[in-house]
Amino acid sequence: MSEPYDYIIAGAGAAGLSLAYHLVQAGLHECSILLLDRAPKTTNDRTWCFWEAGEGPFEEVVFRRWTQVWFHGEGISRRLELAPYAYKLIRGLDFYRFMQGWVAEQPNITVRYGEISQIREHRGGVAVELEGQTFRGRWAFSSLYQPPPQDSRYHYLLQHFKGWVIRAQKPVFDPEAATFMDFRVAQQGAVRFGYVLPFDARTALVEYTLFSPELLPPAAYDEGLREYLGVLGLEDYEILETEFGVIPMTDAPFPRRPSPHIINIGMAGGRTKASTGYTFRRIQAESHRIAEALRRTGQPFYPEPAFNRHAFMDSVLLNVLEKGRCPGQRVFSDLFRNNPPARVLRFLDEQTGILQDLQIMSSVNVPAFLGATLEVIWRRLGQSAPKRG
């Protein structure tokens, strides 16, 4: 066994690298950190998008930002001003390169690569097995994702998407405005929309996205992309890059602390927003809170509300979509047609007060959401009530 580390971080993706960054930024320079991953990340395997007011911790690697977005839905086709927010894009490879360079300059961070076979409690701390070698630590933070078990009290949708970075023969894109949601594609019983992130007048990442319980056959994503490019009037283009992703949209609880000294982080710890799939900024907030808690108390735990009304409202929206109580394109169209964009984004960021929450909820199909609210309550209470003999 190696000498013990203060913190072992299993997984060097967005969650693991962000936590390491925030630990050092919090002043924990003297604490030893072991960062483990399967292999160095050398490809542009994903894209993170998020909205943010002002500058964030990784402003240096923001590839593109937009202060305006297009929304196309039922009864609305509008270019929206996002102020005080900007919609930002970070490419995976840029983030990895930046963080790898930063990690190399930190004398208190050690990096090891290989397959992690086990993370377990060991003598008041943890032991992590990597390629036959055992590393000990005070705390382990794991972003190794495991789907939550199925439970009838909760909802299980997937956000799945395929994207092409394309270069058009002619200038066809507006570099000043991204397309946030474009429902001008056949819905086919699910929530389906297009998404355009322009890099310049000829180049953009174009995505075809669905919210549904099951994945499509691989060829169906290409068909959806071609259909959407037809909606955009694009015929002559070259595909430069391809990306595919699946994000859980579930209100099922993730095990945040599977054992006394092991904490799940990122998507593995339930940081993905259940109703939208957005994760990156929530990872930053979590990493900051963990780092500040460790700095103040030596413990990685921070207070969370016993009842999170925004998480409850996520469950209600998932029920609306799962049960087909109101078409998804109508729900999102109502939100952006009847509210200022900044209010919607604050709501999705869980930064609104009760009055603004009521304004948001009254702007959508009230009977559909009321029915969903009652079913969510019934599911939670009905399933958790003790059985009588």
N, C-alpha and C positions, 0 to 999 in steps of 0.2 A: 504493500500500500504506500501511496505517496504521502508526503506531508499534507496536512489538511489546508484547504483553501477556506476563505471566509464565505465566498459565494461561488457556486457552480451553476452555470447557465447552460442548459441542454437545448440546443437549437440556435443557430446563428442566422435566423431570418429577421424579419422586421421586429418582432417582439424581443428576441434575445439580444440583438444588437442595440436596440433602443434602450433596453434596461441597462446594459453595460454603459452606454453613453450617459444616461441620467444618473447612474451611481457615481461616476466620476464627476459629473457636473455638480452633484450635491456635496462634493468635497470629500468623498470617501477614497482619497488617493492612497491611503495607507492600507486599505483592505485588499487582499489578494482575490482575484477573480479568475476563474477557469471557464473558458468559453469553448463549448464542444459542438461539433457539427459533423455531418457525414463526409463532406468534402468542401473545398473552397467553392464559392459561388462565382461563376465566370460567364454566365449568360444572362441575357435580358429576359428573365422567365416570367415577369409580371409587371403590372403598372398599378401604382396606387394613386387614387384621386381623392380629394377631400376639399372642403371649403374652410376658410380660415380668415379671421380678421387680424390684420397686422402680420408680423413675421413669426415663423415657428422655428423650432430647433434645427431643422434641416433645410433652411431657406437656400443654402448654398447649392443644393442638388435639385431644387425645383426646376424641372425642364421647361415647363410652360405654365402660364397663369392667365386667367381670363376674369374680367370683372363683369362680363355680360354672358348670358347663355340663352339659347333658344329652347323653348318648350312647345311641342306640337302634340295636341291631344283633342279631346272632345270639346268643341266650342271654343278652343283657344289655339292660336298659333302666334306666339308672342316672343319678342326679344326682351329678356328680363335683366334689369339692373340689380346686381347682387350687393351693392354697397350696404354695410361696411365690409362685406366679405369679398374674397377672391377665390375662384375655383382653381385648384392647383393640381399639377401632375408631376409625380416623381417616377422615373423609370427605375426598375429593379436594379439593373446593372450599375447605374450611376450611384444609387444608394450603397450597394455592396462595395464598390470601389472606394467611395468616400470613407465608409466605415472601416474597411480593411486598412487603409492608410492611417486612419485615426487610431485604430487598435494597435498598430505597429509602433506608435509613438508612446503608448502607455506602459510604463515599466511594471505596473501591478496587474496587467492582464496577460494570461497565458492562453494560447489557442492550441487545441488538439483536434485531429480529424479521425473519423472512423465510425463504425456502427455502435450505437449505444444499446446495450442489451438489457440493462437493468438500472433502475434508480430506486434505492431503498433506504429505510432508516438504519442508522448505525451509531450506537453509543452516544445518544444525545445530539446527533447530527445526521449526515447522509453519506452514503457510499454510491458511487456511480461506476458501472462497469462499461469500459470502452475497449473493444478489441483485446479482451483478456487482461486488461490492466484496470486496477481499482483506484479511483480517486475519492478522497474524503473531503467533506466540507461541512460548514456550519449550517448552510441553507442551500437548497437546490431549487432553481426556477426552471420549469420545463415548458417549452412551447410545442412539445411533441403531441400532435392532435390525435384525439380519439373521439369518434362520434358518441354523443350521449345515448344511453339506452332508450328504446322506445317506451313511451308512457302515455296512456290515453288522456292524461290531463293536459298534454301539451301539443303543440303544432310543429310540423316538420315540413318546411319547404326548402327548396334549393334555389339559389341564384346561380345560374350557369350561363356562360357566355363564350363566344368566340369572336376574336377581333383580328382584323388585318390592318397593318400599316400599308397604305397604298399611296402610290404616286400617280396622279392623273396627268393626262397628256396636256391639259389646259388648266389655267388657274380657275378653280371652281369653289375653293373653300374661303371662308371669311376668317382670317387668323385672329380677329379681335373677339370672336364669340364662339364658344363651344356649344354643342347641342347636348343638353342635359338629358332629355327624354323625348323620343319621337315615336309616337304610337301609330304612325301611318304605315303599319305593317299588319298583316292578317293575325288576329289574336288567337284563333284556333283553340279556344277554351282555356287559355292560360294568359298570364301577363307577359306580353312580348313588346319590346321596343328597341329602337336603334339609338346609337350614341356616337357622336362625332367629336373628336378632339383634334382640331386642326393645328399642325405644326407650322405650316406656311400656306400660301395660296394653292399649292399643288399637292401637299403631303398631309395626311391625317391618319390617325388611328380611328377606324370605323368598327363598331362592335354591334353584335346582335345578341340581345340579353333576354332571358326568360326568368320568371318566378314560377316554379311548378314543383311537384313532388318528385318527378323522375327526370333523368337525363334523356336527351334525344339520341337517335342514331347519329354517328359522326357526320354523315353526309347532309343531314338536315340543317346543321349549323351553316354549312356552306350555301345551301339553298336559301336560308334566311338572309345571309349576308348579301347574296346576289340580288334577292328581292329588294332589300333595303337600298342597295346601291342604285337599283333601278328607280326607286322613289326619289333619290337624290339626283337622278338624271345622269348618272355616271355610267359610261360604257367602255371607254378606253382608259385603262389603268394597269399599273404593274403592282403586284403584291410583293412588298419588301420584307415583311415580318409577319409572323402568326403568333397569336397567344390564345390560350384556352384556360378557363378557370371555373371552379365550383366553390361557392361560399355557402355555408349553412345559414338558413334563415329560420331559426327555431327559438322558442321561448323556454325550451327544456333547460333545467339547471345543469351547468357544467361543474365538475368537482374542482373547486378553487383550491382546496387544501386536502389532497388525498391522504396525507399523513402529516404528523406534527411539523416536520422540517422540509416538506416538499410543497411548493406552491406552483400551480399551473398559471401560465400567463398567456396573453394574446388570445388568439382564437381558441386555443386549448383551455383557456380559463374563462371562456364565455364573453370575451371583449367585443365580439362582432355584434353590431347593432342588429337586433332580430328583425326589424321591419324594413331595413334598407341594405344590409350587408356591408356597410361601411365599417372599417376597422382601424385604419392607420392612426387617425387622431385619437381614438379611444385608447390605443396602445400607448401613445405619448402621455396621455393623462394618467394611465395606470402606472407607467414606469416612473413618472415624476412622484406620484404618491408613495410608491414602494420605497424609492430612494430617500424621500424626505422622512418617512417613518423610520427607516434604518438609521438615518443620521440622528434623529431625535431620541429614539428609544432602543435601538439595537434590534428591534423586531420589525418584520416587513408588513405588518398589518395596519390598515387604516380604516376608519369608521365608514360604514355604508348604511343607508337607511333600511330599517326593517321592512318598510313598504316603499317600493319605487313606483310611483304612479306612471312614469314614462314607460317603464318596462311593462306595466299592466296594459297601457295603451298600445304597445307593440303587440301584445297578445291579442288584443281586440282586432287590430288590423290584420294580423295573420289569420284570425278566424274568418273575417270578412272575405279574404282571398281564398282560403282553403275551402270554404263552403260556397263560394260563388254568390255571396249575398249581394254584391255590387261589383261590376267589372272593374278590374284594376285600373284600366285606363281612365275610367270615370272618376275613381277615387283621387288619383293624382292630378287629373285635370281640374277637379273641384278645388283641390288644395291650392294650386297655382293660379286659378282664375279668381278665387275669392279672397286671397290673402296676399299681402306684400311678400315678395320673395324672402326678405330678411326674416320675417316672422316664421315662415315655413322652415328655414334653415336653423333658426334658433330652437324651434320646436324639435326638429330632428336631432339637434345637439343636446337636447334635454336641458336647455337653459331658460325655458319659459316659465312664467308663473302660472298660477291657476287661472287667472283671467284670460291670459293669452291662450292657454290650453282650451278653455271653453270657446274662445273665438275660432280656434282651429276646428274643434269637433263640431261646432254648429255650421261649419262651411261645407261639410260633406253630407252624404246620405244618412240622415239621423236615424230613420227606422232600421236600416241595415246595421249600423253601428250599435244601436241599442240592443238588437237581437244578438249580435256578437258578444256584447258585454255580458248579457245574461247567461249566455252559454259558457263563456270563460269562467264566470263565477260558479256556475253549476258544476262544470268539470272539476274545478279545484276543490270545492266543498264536497261534492258528491263522491268523488273518488277517494278523498282523504278521510271521509267519515268512517268510523269503525263499523264492521259488519256485526249484525246481530244474529244469534243462533236461533 
